[in-house]
């Protein structure tokens, strides 16, 4: 994958995260605050915990840090998959965000 291809896919991922946060905040009682700064999105929950999603351009990876740990994702041509087998990015983000929010939340690439 070239650098421009990585950035194209990674930017779409970050935009989908932001749109998912907006949708969740508008359609549920979950009050998520998402802030974007360059290649990083920080999601803050009402209990002040955070999930940070950060682009690692030199490695062509997306990193996610949550209360349960850190995850690294690479694009496989279709989805962003965890480099250690923990699954697809949006499924993992949904699981981690639900855990931190205390209510079921669903993030999607088609937010």
N, CA, C and O atoms as a GROMACS GRO file, in nm:
protein
  444
    1UNK      N    1   0.084  -0.117   0.000
    1UNK     CA    2   0.000   0.000   0.000
    1UNK      C    3   0.089   0.124   0.000
    1UNK      O    4   0.187   0.131   0.075
    2UNK      N    5   0.056   0.218  -0.083
    2UNK     CA    6   0.132   0.342  -0.088
    2UNK      C    7   0.088   0.434   0.025
    2UNK      O    8  -0.018   0.414   0.084
    3UNK      N    9   0.169   0.535   0.054
    3UNK     CA   10   0.132   0.633   0.156
    3UNK      C   11  -0.001   0.702   0.124
    3UNK      O   12  -0.085   0.712   0.212
    4UNK      N   13  -0.023   0.749   0.000
    4UNK     CA   14  -0.152   0.812  -0.031
    4UNK      C   15  -0.271   0.716  -0.016
    4UNK      O   16  -0.378   0.757   0.028
    5UNK      N   17  -0.252   0.589  -0.051
    5UNK     CA   18  -0.360   0.492  -0.033
    5UNK      C   19  -0.392   0.472   0.116
    5UNK      O   20  -0.508   0.468   0.155
    6UNK      N   21  -0.287   0.461   0.198
    6UNK     CA   22  -0.307   0.450   0.342
    6UNK      C   23  -0.385   0.568   0.394
    6UNK      O   24  -0.482   0.551   0.468
    7UNK      N   25  -0.343   0.688   0.358
    7UNK     CA   26  -0.409   0.808   0.408
    7UNK      C   27  -0.555   0.814   0.364
    7UNK      O   28  -0.640   0.857   0.442
    8UNK      N   29  -0.584   0.772   0.243
    8UNK     CA   30  -0.722   0.772   0.195
    8UNK      C   31  -0.808   0.679   0.281
    8UNK      O   32  -0.915   0.718   0.327
    9UNK      N   33  -0.762   0.557   0.302
    9UNK     CA   34  -0.837   0.461   0.384
    9UNK      C   35  -0.845   0.506   0.530
    9UNK      O   36  -0.949   0.493   0.594
   10UNK      N   37  -0.735   0.557   0.582
   10UNK     CA   38  -0.731   0.600   0.722
   10UNK      C   39  -0.821   0.720   0.746
   10UNK      O   40  -0.889   0.727   0.849
   11UNK      N   41  -0.823   0.814   0.655
   11UNK     CA   42  -0.911   0.931   0.669
   11UNK      C   43  -1.058   0.889   0.668
   11UNK      O   44  -1.138   0.945   0.743
   12UNK      N   45  -1.093   0.792   0.584
   12UNK     CA   46  -1.230   0.742   0.582
   12UNK      C   47  -1.266   0.677   0.717
   12UNK      O   48  -1.378   0.692   0.766
   13UNK      N   49  -1.170   0.605   0.775
   13UNK     CA   50  -1.194   0.543   0.906
   13UNK      C   51  -1.219   0.651   1.011
   13UNK      O   52  -1.316   0.641   1.087
   14UNK      N   53  -1.134   0.753   1.017
   14UNK     CA   54  -1.151   0.858   1.117
   14UNK      C   55  -1.284   0.932   1.099
   14UNK      O   56  -1.351   0.964   1.197
   15UNK      N   57  -1.321   0.960   0.976
   15UNK     CA   58  -1.448   1.026   0.948
   15UNK      C   59  -1.565   0.939   0.993
   15UNK      O   60  -1.662   0.990   1.049
   16UNK      N   61  -1.558   0.809   0.969
   16UNK     CA   62  -1.664   0.718   1.012
   16UNK      C   63  -1.674   0.715   1.164
   16UNK      O   64  -1.785   0.706   1.218
   17UNK      N   65  -1.561   0.722   1.234
   17UNK     CA   66  -1.563   0.726   1.381
   17UNK      C   67  -1.634   0.853   1.427
   17UNK      O   68  -1.721   0.848   1.514
   18UNK      N   69  -1.598   0.967   1.368
   18UNK     CA   70  -1.662   1.094   1.405
   18UNK      C   71  -1.812   1.091   1.377
   18UNK      O   72  -1.892   1.134   1.461
   19UNK      N   73  -1.851   1.041   1.262
   19UNK     CA   74  -1.993   1.034   1.228
   19UNK      C   75  -2.068   0.938   1.319
   19UNK      O   76  -2.182   0.964   1.357
   20UNK      N   77  -2.004   0.827   1.355
   20UNK     CA   78  -2.067   0.734   1.449
   20UNK      C   79  -2.089   0.800   1.584
   20UNK      O   80  -2.195   0.783   1.644
   21UNK      N   81  -1.991   0.876   1.632
   21UNK     CA   82  -2.007   0.947   1.759
   21UNK      C   83  -2.124   1.044   1.752
   21UNK      O   84  -2.205   1.051   1.844
   22UNK      N   85  -2.134   1.118   1.642
   22UNK     CA   86  -2.245   1.213   1.626
   22UNK      C   87  -2.379   1.139   1.626
   22UNK      O   88  -2.473   1.180   1.694
   23UNK      N   89  -2.388   1.030   1.549
   23UNK     CA   90  -2.511   0.952   1.541
   23UNK      C   91  -2.550   0.896   1.678
   23UNK      O   92  -2.666   0.904   1.718
   24UNK      N   93  -2.453   0.841   1.748
   24UNK     CA   94  -2.479   0.784   1.880
   24UNK      C   95  -2.529   0.891   1.976
   24UNK      O   96  -2.626   0.869   2.049
   25UNK      N   97  -2.465   1.007   1.976
   25UNK     CA   98  -2.505   1.116   2.065
   25UNK      C   99  -2.645   1.168   2.032
   25UNK      O  100  -2.720   1.207   2.122
   26UNK      N  101  -2.680   1.168   1.903
   26UNK     CA  102  -2.811   1.219   1.860
   26UNK      C  103  -2.923   1.119   1.883
   26UNK      O  104  -3.038   1.160   1.901
   27UNK      N  105  -2.894   0.990   1.882
   27UNK     CA  106  -3.002   0.890   1.884
   27UNK      C  107  -3.005   0.806   2.011
   27UNK      O  108  -3.084   0.712   2.021
   28UNK      N  109  -2.923   0.839   2.109
   28UNK     CA  110  -2.921   0.760   2.232
   28UNK      C  111  -2.895   0.853   2.351
   28UNK      O  112  -2.873   0.973   2.335
   29UNK      N  113  -2.898   0.793   2.468
   29UNK     CA  114  -2.867   0.869   2.590
   29UNK      C  115  -2.717   0.878   2.616
   29UNK      O  116  -2.674   0.946   2.709
   30UNK      N  117  -2.639   0.811   2.534
   30UNK     CA  118  -2.493   0.815   2.551
   30UNK      C  119  -2.442   0.952   2.504
   30UNK      O  120  -2.466   0.992   2.391
   31UNK      N  121  -2.375   1.020   2.590
   31UNK     CA  122  -2.324   1.154   2.560
   31UNK      C  123  -2.175   1.144   2.532
   31UNK      O  124  -2.092   1.156   2.623
   32UNK      N  125  -2.141   1.122   2.406
   32UNK     CA  126  -2.001   1.109   2.366
   32UNK      C  127  -1.950   1.242   2.315
   32UNK      O  128  -2.023   1.315   2.247
   33UNK      N  129  -1.828   1.273   2.347
   33UNK     CA  130  -1.763   1.392   2.293
   33UNK      C  131  -1.644   1.345   2.210
   33UNK      O  132  -1.553   1.280   2.262
   34UNK      N  133  -1.645   1.377   2.082
   34UNK     CA  134  -1.530   1.339   1.999
   34UNK      C  135  -1.459   1.466   1.954
   34UNK      O  136  -1.521   1.563   1.911
   35UNK      N  137  -1.329   1.462   1.965
   35UNK     CA  138  -1.243   1.572   1.924
   35UNK      C  139  -1.140   1.520   1.827
   35UNK      O  140  -1.076   1.417   1.851
   36UNK      N  141  -1.123   1.592   1.717
   36UNK     CA  142  -1.023   1.551   1.618
   36UNK      C  143  -0.912   1.653   1.614
   36UNK      O  144  -0.936   1.774   1.613
   37UNK      N  145  -0.790   1.603   1.612
   37UNK     CA  146  -0.672   1.687   1.597
   37UNK      C  147  -0.579   1.616   1.500
   37UNK      O  148  -0.509   1.522   1.537
   38UNK      N  149  -0.578   1.661   1.376
   38UNK     CA  150  -0.496   1.598   1.273
   38UNK      C  151  -0.535   1.454   1.254
   38UNK      O  152  -0.650   1.424   1.222
   39UNK      N  153  -0.441   1.363   1.273
   39UNK     CA  154  -0.464   1.221   1.255
   39UNK      C  155  -0.505   1.150   1.381
   39UNK      O  156  -0.479   1.030   1.396
   40UNK      N  157  -0.569   1.221   1.474
   40UNK     CA  158  -0.608   1.160   1.601
   40UNK      C  159  -0.751   1.200   1.636
   40UNK      O  160  -0.788   1.317   1.624
   41UNK      N  161  -0.831   1.103   1.681
   41UNK     CA  162  -0.964   1.128   1.734
   41UNK      C  163  -0.966   1.079   1.878
   41UNK      O  164  -0.927   0.966   1.907
   42UNK      N  165  -1.013   1.166   1.967
   42UNK     CA  166  -1.029   1.131   2.107
   42UNK      C  167  -1.177   1.129   2.139
   42UNK      O  168  -1.247   1.228   2.118
   43UNK      N  169  -1.225   1.016   2.190
   43UNK     CA  170  -1.365   1.002   2.231
   43UNK      C  171  -1.366   1.006   2.384
   43UNK      O  172  -1.300   0.925   2.450
   44UNK      N  173  -1.441   1.100   2.438
   44UNK     CA  174  -1.451   1.114   2.583
   44UNK      C  175  -1.592   1.076   2.626
   44UNK      O  176  -1.691   1.120   2.566
   45UNK      N  177  -1.600   0.995   2.730
   45UNK     CA  178  -1.727   0.944   2.782
   45UNK      C  179  -1.768   1.024   2.904
   45UNK      O  180  -1.685   1.092   2.964
   46UNK      N  181  -1.896   1.018   2.943
   46UNK     CA  182  -1.943   1.095   3.059
   46UNK      C  183  -1.862   1.067   3.187
   46UNK      O  184  -1.850   1.156   3.272
   47UNK      N  185  -1.808   0.947   3.202
   47UNK     CA  186  -1.728   0.915   3.321
   47UNK      C  187  -1.583   0.964   3.308
   47UNK      O  188  -1.498   0.932   3.391
   48UNK      N  189  -1.557   1.041   3.203
   48UNK     CA  190  -1.427   1.103   3.173
   48UNK      C  191  -1.322   1.005   3.120
   48UNK      O  192  -1.208   1.045   3.096
   49UNK      N  193  -1.358   0.879   3.100
   49UNK     CA  194  -1.264   0.788   3.037
   49UNK      C  195  -1.257   0.823   2.888
   49UNK      O  196  -1.345   0.890   2.835
   50UNK      N  197  -1.152   0.777   2.823
   50UNK     CA  198  -1.132   0.811   2.682
   50UNK      C  199  -1.090   0.690   2.601
   50UNK      O  200  -1.035   0.592   2.653
   51UNK      N  201  -1.118   0.700   2.471
   51UNK     CA  202  -1.060   0.611   2.371
   51UNK      C  203  -0.990   0.702   2.273
   51UNK      O  204  -1.048   0.800   2.225
   52UNK      N  205  -0.865   0.671   2.242
   52UNK     CA  206  -0.787   0.753   2.150
   52UNK      C  207  -0.754   0.667   2.027
   52UNK      O  208  -0.703   0.556   2.039
   53UNK      N  209  -0.784   0.722   1.911
   53UNK     CA  210  -0.754   0.656   1.783
   53UNK      C  211  -0.654   0.744   1.711
   53UNK      O  212  -0.677   0.863   1.693
   54UNK      N  213  -0.542   0.686   1.669
   54UNK     CA  214  -0.430   0.763   1.619
   54UNK      C  215  -0.370   0.696   1.496
   54UNK      O  216  -0.349   0.575   1.495
   55UNK      N  217  -0.343   0.774   1.393
   55UNK     CA  218  -0.279   0.721   1.273
   55UNK      C  219  -0.130   0.706   1.295
   55UNK      O  220  -0.065   0.797   1.348
   56UNK      N  221  -0.075   0.594   1.255
   56UNK     CA  222   0.069   0.570   1.258
   56UNK      C  223   0.114   0.559   1.113
   56UNK      O  224   0.130   0.450   1.059
   57UNK      N  225   0.135   0.674   1.051
   57UNK     CA  226   0.163   0.682   0.907
   57UNK      C  227   0.283   0.599   0.863
   57UNK      O  228   0.273   0.528   0.763
   58UNK      N  229   0.398   0.605   0.932
   58UNK     CA  230   0.514   0.529   0.884
   58UNK      C  231   0.489   0.378   0.880
   58UNK      O  232   0.548   0.307   0.798
   59UNK      N  233   0.402   0.329   0.969
   59UNK     CA  234   0.374   0.185   0.978
   59UNK      C  235   0.250   0.144   0.898
   59UNK      O  236   0.220   0.025   0.886
   60UNK      N  237   0.178   0.244   0.845
   60UNK     CA  238   0.052   0.219   0.776
   60UNK      C  239  -0.046   0.147   0.869
   60UNK      O  240  -0.112   0.051   0.829
   61UNK      N  241  -0.053   0.194   0.994
   61UNK     CA  242  -0.141   0.135   1.093
   61UNK      C  243  -0.227   0.242   1.158
   61UNK      O  244  -0.195   0.361   1.156
   62UNK      N  245  -0.336   0.197   1.216
   62UNK     CA  246  -0.421   0.279   1.302
   62UNK      C  247  -0.412   0.216   1.440
   62UNK      O  248  -0.430   0.096   1.457
   63UNK      N  249  -0.384   0.300   1.538
   63UNK     CA  250  -0.374   0.251   1.675
   63UNK      C  251  -0.495   0.299   1.755
   63UNK      O  252  -0.543   0.411   1.735
   64UNK      N  253  -0.543   0.215   1.844
   64UNK     CA  254  -0.652   0.252   1.933
   64UNK      C  255  -0.611   0.219   2.077
   64UNK      O  256  -0.565   0.109   2.106
   65UNK      N  257  -0.628   0.315   2.165
   65UNK     CA  258  -0.600   0.295   2.307
   65UNK      C  259  -0.731   0.312   2.383
   65UNK      O  260  -0.801   0.412   2.368
   66UNK      N  261  -0.763   0.212   2.465
   66UNK     CA  262  -0.883   0.216   2.549
   66UNK      C  263  -0.843   0.174   2.690
   66UNK      O  264  -0.727   0.147   2.718
   67UNK      N  265  -0.941   0.169   2.779
   67UNK     CA  266  -0.910   0.128   2.916
   67UNK      C  267  -0.854  -0.014   2.923
   67UNK      O  268  -0.776  -0.046   3.013
   68UNK      N  269  -0.892  -0.099   2.828
   68UNK     CA  270  -0.846  -0.238   2.834
   68UNK      C  271  -0.711  -0.260   2.766
   68UNK      O  272  -0.655  -0.369   2.776
   69UNK      N  273  -0.658  -0.159   2.698
   69UNK     CA  274  -0.527  -0.175   2.636
   69UNK      C  275  -0.516  -0.106   2.502
   69UNK      O  276  -0.601  -0.026   2.462
   70UNK      N  277  -0.408  -0.139   2.432
   70UNK     CA  278  -0.381  -0.080   2.302
   70UNK      C  279  -0.394  -0.183   2.192
   70UNK      O  280  -0.364  -0.301   2.211
   71UNK      N  281  -0.441  -0.136   2.075
   71UNK     CA  282  -0.464  -0.223   1.960
   71UNK      C  283  -0.404  -0.158   1.837
   71UNK      O  284  -0.406  -0.036   1.822
   72UNK      N  285  -0.351  -0.240   1.748
   72UNK     CA  286  -0.293  -0.193   1.622
   72UNK      C  287  -0.370  -0.258   1.507
   72UNK      O  288  -0.395  -0.378   1.509
   73UNK      N  289  -0.406  -0.177   1.407
   73UNK     CA  290  -0.485  -0.227   1.294
   73UNK      C  291  -0.417  -0.196   1.162
   73UNK      O  292  -0.357  -0.090   1.144
   74UNK      N  293  -0.428  -0.293   1.071
   74UNK     CA  294  -0.380  -0.275   0.933
   74UNK      C  295  -0.495  -0.302   0.838
   74UNK      O  296  -0.579  -0.389   0.863
   75UNK      N  297  -0.497  -0.228   0.728
   75UNK     CA  298  -0.601  -0.245   0.628
   75UNK      C  299  -0.569  -0.367   0.542
   75UNK      O  300  -0.459  -0.378   0.488
   76UNK      N  301  -0.665  -0.460   0.531
   76UNK     CA  302  -0.641  -0.583   0.455
   76UNK      C  303  -0.698  -0.577   0.312
   76UNK      O  304  -0.706  -0.678   0.244
   77UNK      N  305  -0.737  -0.458   0.269
   77UNK     CA  306  -0.798  -0.442   0.138
   77UNK      C  307  -0.948  -0.425   0.147
   77UNK      O  308  -1.012  -0.376   0.054
   78UNK      N  309  -1.004  -0.468   0.260
   78UNK     CA  310  -1.148  -0.457   0.283
   78UNK      C  311  -1.179  -0.396   0.419
   78UNK      O  312  -1.262  -0.306   0.431
   79UNK      N  313  -1.111  -0.446   0.524
   79UNK     CA  314  -1.136  -0.403   0.661
   79UNK      C  315  -1.004  -0.373   0.732
   79UNK      O  316  -0.897  -0.413   0.688
   80UNK      N  317  -1.016  -0.301   0.843
   80UNK     CA  318  -0.903  -0.278   0.932
   80UNK      C  319  -0.902  -0.391   1.034
   80UNK      O  320  -0.995  -0.403   1.113
   81UNK      N  321  -0.798  -0.474   1.031
   81UNK     CA  322  -0.789  -0.591   1.118
   81UNK      C  323  -0.678  -0.572   1.221
   81UNK      O  324  -0.572  -0.517   1.192
   82UNK      N  325  -0.705  -0.619   1.344
   82UNK     CA  326  -0.605  -0.614   1.450
   82UNK      C  327  -0.485  -0.699   1.412
   82UNK      O  328  -0.500  -0.810   1.361
   83UNK      N  329  -0.366  -0.647   1.436
   83UNK     CA  330  -0.244  -0.718   1.397
   83UNK      C  331  -0.216  -0.841   1.483
   83UNK      O  332  -0.132  -0.923   1.448
   84UNK      N  333  -0.289  -0.854   1.596
   84UNK     CA  334  -0.268  -0.970   1.684
   84UNK      C  335  -0.393  -1.057   1.693
   84UNK      O  336  -0.408  -1.136   1.786
   85UNK      N  337  -0.483  -1.040   1.595
   85UNK     CA  338  -0.598  -1.129   1.587
   85UNK      C  339  -0.718  -1.093   1.672
   85UNK      O  340  -0.806  -1.177   1.692
   86UNK      N  341  -0.724  -0.970   1.725
   86UNK     CA  342  -0.836  -0.932   1.811
   86UNK      C  343  -0.961  -0.892   1.733
   86UNK      O  344  -1.063  -0.858   1.794
   87UNK      N  345  -0.955  -0.895   1.600
   87UNK     CA  346  -1.074  -0.869   1.521
   87UNK      C  347  -1.071  -0.740   1.442
   87UNK      O  348  -0.968  -0.674   1.430
   88UNK      N  349  -1.187  -0.707   1.389
   88UNK     CA  350  -1.205  -0.591   1.302
   88UNK      C  351  -1.220  -0.463   1.386
   88UNK      O  352  -1.275  -0.466   1.495
   89UNK      N  353  -1.169  -0.352   1.333
   89UNK     CA  354  -1.162  -0.225   1.406
   89UNK      C  355  -1.297  -0.182   1.463
   89UNK      O  356  -1.307  -0.157   1.583
   90UNK      N  357  -1.401  -0.172   1.380
   90UNK     CA  358  -1.528  -0.117   1.427
   90UNK      C  359  -1.596  -0.209   1.528
   90UNK      O  360  -1.665  -0.160   1.617
   91UNK      N  361  -1.579  -0.340   1.515
   91UNK     CA  362  -1.632  -0.433   1.615
   91UNK      C  363  -1.561  -0.413   1.748
   91UNK      O  364  -1.625  -0.411   1.853
   92UNK      N  365  -1.431  -0.397   1.743
   92UNK     CA  366  -1.353  -0.375   1.866
   92UNK      C  367  -1.387  -0.240   1.928
   92UNK      O  368  -1.404  -0.230   2.050
   93UNK      N  369  -1.397  -0.136   1.846
   93UNK     CA  370  -1.433  -0.004   1.897
   93UNK      C  371  -1.571  -0.008   1.962
   93UNK      O  372  -1.590   0.049   2.070
   94UNK      N  373  -1.666  -0.076   1.900
   94UNK     CA  374  -1.801  -0.088   1.958
   94UNK      C  375  -1.794  -0.157   2.093
   94UNK      O  376  -1.858  -0.112   2.189
   95UNK      N  377  -1.718  -0.264   2.102
   95UNK     CA  378  -1.704  -0.339   2.228
   95UNK      C  379  -1.640  -0.253   2.337
   95UNK      O  380  -1.689  -0.247   2.450
   96UNK      N  381  -1.530  -0.187   2.302
   96UNK     CA  382  -1.459  -0.106   2.401
   96UNK      C  383  -1.540   0.016   2.444
   96UNK      O  384  -1.544   0.050   2.562
   97UNK      N  385  -1.606   0.081   2.348
   97UNK     CA  386  -1.687   0.199   2.381
   97UNK      C  387  -1.807   0.159   2.466
   97UNK      O  388  -1.844   0.231   2.559
   98UNK      N  389  -1.868   0.045   2.436
   98UNK     CA  390  -1.982  -0.004   2.516
   98UNK      C  391  -1.938  -0.030   2.660
   98UNK      O  392  -2.008   0.003   2.755
   99UNK      N  393  -1.821  -0.089   2.673
   99UNK     CA  394  -1.766  -0.118   2.806
   99UNK      C  395  -1.744   0.012   2.884
   99UNK      O  396  -1.780   0.021   3.001
  100UNK      N  397  -1.686   0.111   2.820
  100UNK     CA  398  -1.654   0.236   2.889
  100UNK      C  399  -1.779   0.322   2.913
  100UNK      O  400  -1.784   0.396   3.011
  101UNK      N  401  -1.879   0.313   2.825
  101UNK     CA  402  -2.002   0.392   2.840
  101UNK      C  403  -2.101   0.323   2.935
  101UNK      O  404  -2.186   0.390   2.995
  102UNK      N  405  -2.090   0.192   2.948
  102UNK     CA  406  -2.183   0.118   3.032
  102UNK      C  407  -2.317   0.090   2.964
  102UNK      O  408  -2.411   0.045   3.029
  103UNK      N  409  -2.325   0.117   2.835
  103UNK     CA  410  -2.444   0.088   2.754
  103UNK      C  411  -2.398   0.038   2.618
  103UNK      O  412  -2.287   0.071   2.575
  104UNK      N  413  -2.481  -0.040   2.550
  104UNK     CA  414  -2.441  -0.090   2.416
  104UNK      C  415  -2.428   0.025   2.315
  104UNK      O  416  -2.518   0.107   2.301
  105UNK      N  417  -2.315   0.030   2.247
  105UNK     CA  418  -2.291   0.130   2.143
  105UNK      C  419  -2.243   0.059   2.018
  105UNK      O  420  -2.171  -0.040   2.027
  106UNK      N  421  -2.283   0.110   1.903
  106UNK     CA  422  -2.241   0.047   1.778
  106UNK      C  423  -2.175   0.150   1.685
  106UNK      O  424  -2.238   0.247   1.643
  107UNK      N  425  -2.051   0.125   1.656
  107UNK     CA  426  -1.976   0.207   1.559
  107UNK      C  427  -1.973   0.132   1.427
  107UNK      O  428  -1.973   0.009   1.424
  108UNK      N  429  -1.970   0.207   1.318
  108UNK     CA  430  -1.979   0.145   1.186
  108UNK      C  431  -1.896   0.222   1.085
  108UNK      O  432  -1.882   0.344   1.095
  109UNK      N  433  -1.843   0.150   0.987
  109UNK     CA  434  -1.770   0.215   0.877
  109UNK      C  435  -1.866   0.295   0.790
  109UNK      O  436  -1.823   0.386   0.719
  110UNK      N  437  -1.994   0.263   0.795
  110UNK     CA  438  -2.095   0.334   0.716
  110UNK      C  439  -2.175   0.430   0.802
  110UNK      O  440  -2.295   0.448   0.780
  111UNK      N  441  -2.112   0.489   0.898
  111UNK     CA  442  -2.182   0.578   0.992
  111UNK      C  443  -2.249   0.690   0.917
  111UNK      O  444  -2.313   0.776   0.978
   0.00000   0.00000   0.00000
